[in-house]
Amino acid sequence: MKQVKIALLGIGRIGKIHFRNISQQFSNASVVAVSDPQYDEESFKKEFGSVFFSKDPEEAVAHAEVNAVLVCTPTSSHASLVEAVAKQGKHIFCEKPLDLSLERTASLVKIVKEANVKLMLGFNRRFDPDFMQAKKSVSEKRIGNVQIVKITSRDPGLPPIDYIKNSGGLFMDMAIHDFDMARYIMGKKVVEVFSKGLVLVDKDVAAEGDVDTALTTLIFEDGTYAVIDNSRKAAYGYDQRLEIFGDEGMIQVDNNLHHRNIISDAKGIHHALPLDFFMDRYAKSYLKEMELFIDALVKDKEMPVSGEDGLEATRIAFAAKTSMQEGRPVKLSRITSQ
């Protein structure tokens, strides 16, 4: 494939990031069709120009030039769109998760394979430059054999309760990124999950059957660990840190700050707060993941995040919720799509 001609389904916050990155950064790819039911054609043209637009996603996907599709719509629509695109024989990038159902997720992975199309999941944190460097250092054995991974992932504020109602819960919506990151860094299979969760930010979260604060331990096949803490609200901003401890050293990735000035005075040493929105914190990772998606299509390579990766992260999310509900560790072998 010499040129990647893309249909973009959904042009909300994430869709706009991908649209602008593709339009401005890539000579071997372009968005040729867009679909979003929230826009009328006149409003779309004013904002985005002469790209083909339709409220109907099937019409955008069927556009004669399209050979790849980005699914950036709400989670509830991912499964039906991915299946429809696969059956048209077009390659797919889909924001996580494929579906909130484990069974449906597994069936989609199978459908995509049978259609012989490529699928990449939007676990963009893998492609943050600092996290990629950490992974490279682990692969090069810079810190020897990894024993413990610690991931801190805390949002700056609770999302709207209406969002939480439809998100699949903290483990499926938020911590799933961290479950994927732990697998990515370790390069090993998770065999057991133990999670505890609380409602400390807003009691309305409990009314929706969810938690806003959680601690999860993953045990890998060789007995090593990942420890993940999540909160829906950090008063100081978007807290995204990583620590990897090995028998010959340690790797740390700290927060990205608003600026790097450090002021020292009689009252103490002061620096800026962390960035306060995921779109700012992970701007480079969104660009890198799209670069790798396009490169895999142009050069006919394996996708860097597969449907199977998405399925495994979803299984861990289900195991985490089950563990929290049962108050005990859960073997991942219990969590099947059957």
C-alpha positions in Angstrom: 0.0 0.0 0.0 1.6 3.3 -1.1 -1.0 5.7 0.2 -3.3 5.2 3.1 -6.7 6.7 2.4 -8.7 7.0 5.7 -12.3 7.2 6.7 -12.6 8.8 10.1 -15.6 7.8 12.1 -16.3 10.2 14.9 -14.7 13.6 15.1 -14.9 14.5 18.8 -11.8 15.2 20.9 -9.8 12.2 19.9 -11.0 12.2 16.3 -9.9 15.8 15.9 -6.4 15.0 17.2 -6.0 12.2 14.6 -7.5 14.3 11.8 -5.1 17.2 12.4 -2.1 14.9 12.9 -2.8 13.0 9.7 -3.5 16.2 7.7 -0.3 18.0 9.0 2.3 15.3 9.6 2.0 12.5 7.0 2.7 12.6 3.2 1.7 9.0 2.7 -1.8 9.2 4.4 -4.8 11.4 4.2 -8.3 11.6 5.6 -10.7 11.4 2.6 -14.0 10.8 4.4 -15.5 11.7 7.7 -18.7 10.6 9.5 -20.2 12.1 12.7 -23.9 12.4 13.5 -23.3 15.5 15.6 -22.4 17.6 12.6 -24.4 18.9 9.7 -22.5 19.1 6.5 -22.4 22.9 6.4 -20.9 23.1 9.9 -18.4 20.4 9.1 -17.2 22.1 5.9 -16.7 25.4 7.7 -14.5 23.7 10.3 -12.7 21.1 8.2 -12.9 22.0 4.6 -13.8 20.0 1.5 -13.3 16.4 2.9 -16.2 14.1 2.0 -18.7 14.1 4.9 -21.7 12.0 5.8 -23.7 11.4 9.0 -23.9 7.8 7.9 -20.7 5.9 8.8 -21.4 3.2 6.3 -21.3 5.8 3.5 -18.0 7.1 4.7 -16.5 3.6 4.9 -17.8 2.7 1.4 -16.1 5.8 -0.1 -14.2 4.5 -3.2 -10.8 5.7 -2.1 -10.9 4.4 1.5 -8.6 1.5 2.4 -8.4 2.1 6.2 -10.8 3.3 8.9 -10.3 5.0 12.2 -13.1 4.3 14.7 -13.2 7.1 17.2 -16.8 7.0 18.2 -18.3 6.3 21.6 -17.4 2.8 23.0 -21.0 1.5 22.6 -20.6 1.7 18.8 -17.1 0.3 18.4 -18.1 -3.4 18.0 -20.7 -2.9 15.2 -18.5 -0.5 13.3 -15.4 -2.7 13.5 -17.4 -5.7 12.3 -18.9 -3.8 9.4 -15.5 -2.4 8.4 -13.8 -5.8 8.6 -16.5 -7.3 6.3 -15.7 -4.6 3.7 -12.0 -5.7 3.8 -10.6 -2.4 5.1 -8.0 -2.0 7.8 -8.9 -0.7 11.2 -7.7 1.5 13.9 -10.0 1.5 16.9 -9.9 3.4 20.1 -10.0 1.2 23.2 -11.9 -0.9 24.1 -13.3 -3.0 21.2 -16.4 -3.7 23.4 -17.4 -3.8 27.1 -18.3 -7.5 26.6 -15.5 -10.0 26.8 -17.4 -12.4 24.5 -18.0 -9.7 21.9 -14.4 -8.6 22.1 -13.2 -12.2 21.4 -15.6 -12.6 18.5 -14.4 -9.3 16.9 -10.8 -10.5 17.1 -11.9 -13.6 15.3 -13.9 -11.7 12.7 -11.0 -9.4 11.9 -8.6 -12.4 11.4 -11.1 -14.2 9.2 -11.5 -11.0 7.1 -7.7 -10.9 6.7 -7.5 -7.2 7.7 -5.2 -5.5 10.1 -6.5 -4.1 13.4 -4.7 -1.8 15.8 -6.1 -0.8 19.2 -5.6 2.7 20.6 -3.5 2.0 23.7 -1.6 5.2 23.0 0.3 5.3 26.3 2.7 2.7 24.9 3.9 5.3 22.5 4.7 8.1 24.9 8.4 8.8 24.2 9.5 8.3 27.8 7.6 5.1 28.2 9.0 3.8 24.9 12.5 4.6 26.1 11.8 2.8 29.4 10.6 -0.3 27.4 13.8 -0.1 25.3 16.0 0.0 28.4 14.1 -3.0 29.8 14.6 -4.9 26.6 18.3 -4.1 26.6 18.6 -5.4 30.2 19.8 -2.0 31.4 18.4 -2.8 34.9 18.8 -6.6 34.7 15.8 -8.8 35.4 12.7 -6.8 36.2 11.1 -7.7 39.5 8.4 -5.0 40.2 6.6 -2.5 38.0 4.8 0.4 39.7 2.3 2.4 37.7 0.5 5.5 39.1 -2.4 6.8 37.0 -4.6 9.5 38.5 -7.0 11.8 36.7 -7.2 15.5 37.6 -10.9 15.3 38.1 -13.9 13.0 38.1 -15.7 12.8 34.7 -19.4 13.4 34.5 -21.5 10.8 36.2 -23.3 10.2 32.8 -20.0 9.3 31.4 -19.3 6.8 34.2 -22.7 5.2 33.7 -21.6 4.1 30.2 -17.9 3.7 30.6 -17.7 0.2 31.8 -16.3 1.3 35.1 -12.9 2.4 36.4 -11.2 -0.9 35.5 -12.5 -1.0 31.9 -12.3 2.7 31.2 -9.3 3.9 33.0 -7.1 1.2 34.5 -7.2 -0.9 31.3 -4.5 1.5 29.9 -2.3 0.6 32.9 -3.0 -3.2 32.5 -1.9 -2.9 28.9 1.2 -0.8 29.9 2.2 -3.4 32.5 2.0 -6.2 29.9 3.9 -4.0 27.4 6.7 -3.3 29.8 7.1 -6.8 31.2 6.5 -8.7 28.0 5.0 -11.6 30.1 1.7 -13.2 30.7 -0.5 -12.1 33.6 -1.7 -15.2 35.6 -3.4 -13.6 38.7 -5.1 -10.3 39.6 -5.9 -8.9 43.0 -7.8 -5.6 43.2 -9.4 -3.4 45.9 -11.6 -0.4 45.3 -13.2 2.4 47.2 -15.4 5.4 46.6 -13.5 8.4 48.1 -14.1 11.2 45.5 -17.9 11.2 45.0 -20.6 9.1 46.5 -22.6 9.3 43.3 -20.0 6.9 41.8 -21.1 4.2 44.2 -24.7 4.7 43.1 -23.6 3.6 39.6 -21.9 0.5 41.0 -18.4 1.8 40.4 -15.4 2.9 42.4 -13.2 6.0 41.9 -10.0 4.8 43.8 -8.4 1.4 43.2 -5.2 -0.6 43.9 -4.4 -3.6 41.7 -1.6 -6.2 41.8 -0.8 -8.2 38.7 1.2 -11.4 39.1 3.1 -12.6 36.0 3.9 -16.1 34.9 7.4 -16.0 36.5 6.1 -14.7 39.8 7.0 -11.0 39.3 4.6 -8.2 40.0 3.0 -5.0 38.7 1.3 -2.7 41.2 -1.1 -0.1 39.8 -2.9 2.7 41.7 -5.7 4.6 40.2 -7.7 7.6 41.3 -10.3 9.7 39.5 -9.2 12.9 41.2 -5.7 14.2 41.9 -5.9 17.8 43.2 -2.5 18.7 41.7 -3.2 17.6 38.0 -2.8 14.6 35.7 -0.5 12.2 37.6 1.2 9.7 35.3 4.3 8.0 36.6 6.1 4.7 36.1 8.8 2.9 38.1 10.5 -0.3 36.9 12.7 -2.1 39.5 15.2 -4.7 38.5 18.0 -6.7 40.2 20.6 -4.3 38.6 18.8 -1.0 38.9 15.7 1.1 38.4 14.0 3.2 35.8 11.7 6.1 36.7 9.4 8.2 34.5 8.1 11.2 36.2 5.2 13.5 35.3 5.3 16.0 32.5 5.1 19.5 34.0 3.7 22.8 32.7 7.2 24.0 32.6 10.6 23.0 33.9 11.6 26.1 36.0 12.6 25.3 39.5 12.5 28.1 42.1 14.5 27.8 45.3 13.9 30.3 48.1 13.6 30.6 51.9 10.3 28.8 51.8 11.4 25.8 49.9 12.0 24.5 46.4 9.1 24.9 43.9 8.2 23.7 40.5 5.2 23.7 38.3 2.3 21.2 38.6 1.8 18.3 36.2 -0.1 18.8 33.0 -3.9 18.7 33.8 -5.4 17.0 30.7 -4.7 13.7 29.0 -4.8 15.3 25.5 -1.8 17.5 26.6 0.1 14.8 28.4 -0.1 12.3 25.6 0.0 14.6 22.5 3.2 13.0 21.3 1.9 9.5 21.8 -1.2 10.1 19.7 1.1 11.2 16.9 3.4 8.3 17.3 0.7 5.7 17.4 -0.8 7.0 14.1 2.7 7.0 12.6 3.1 3.3 13.5 -0.4 2.5 12.2 0.2 4.1 8.9 3.7 2.6 8.7 2.3 -0.9 9.3 -0.1 -0.5 6.4 2.4 1.0 4.0 5.0 -1.6 4.7 2.6 -4.5 5.4 4.0 -5.1 8.9 2.3 -6.4 12.1 0.4 -3.9 14.1 2.2 -2.7 17.3 -1.0 -3.2 19.4 -3.2 -6.1 18.2 -6.7 -7.3 18.8 -5.3 -10.0 21.0 -3.6 -7.3 23.1 -7.0 -5.6 23.5 -8.6 -8.9 24.5 -5.9 -9.6 27.1 -6.3 -6.1 28.7 -10.0 -6.6 28.8 -9.6 -10.0 30.5 -7.5 -8.4 33.2 -10.1 -5.6 33.6 -12.8 -8.3 34.1 -10.5 -10.1 36.6 -9.8 -6.9 38.5 -13.5 -6.2 38.9 -14.2 -9.8 39.9 -11.4 -9.7 42.4 -12.7 -6.5 44.0 -16.3 -7.9 44.2 -15.1 -11.3 45.7 -12.4 -9.8 48.0 -9.8 -12.3 46.8 -7.2 -12.8 44.1 -8.5 -14.2 40.8 -6.7 -16.5 38.4 -6.8 -15.1 34.9 -7.6 -18.6 33.6 -11.0 -18.1 35.2 -11.8 -15.2 32.9 -12.8 -16.7 29.6 -14.8 -15.5 26.6 -16.9 -18.7 26.6 
